[in-house]
Amino acid sequence: MTKPLRHVFVCTQQRPPNHPRGSCASAGAPPILQAFWAEQQKRQAYEKIAITYSGCLGPCDGGPNVLVYPDNVLYRGVGLADVAEIFDKHLEGGEVVERLRADAAVW
Ligand code: FES
């Protein structure tokens, strides 16, 4: 396996209904994870971009949350329409998508 250029963690944590912290799964994370994998496949980006689902990343209230390493960038409220942009600009282009980036107080 080649060491990836960037590693994306998509929180798919699920919690019981009405749990006070909510969860990224209840905010729609599973289709977001599928969209990241589909984009990776479409671009044949397996060698440079790794996509992994994760448990809770911490700031649950703004999910779906997506963390990108080694850049240490947390995206919040990621929607399906944002996935291709994150790939284009950040994962392949190296430019953070600022409008989705978590505030410094959060991450
Ligand atoms: S449930 Fe996704 S960050 Fe906590």
Residues whose N, C-alpha, C, O or C-beta is under 5 A from the ligand:
A	BS01	FES	C11 Q13 G22 S23 C24 C56 L57 G58 P59 C60 G63 N65
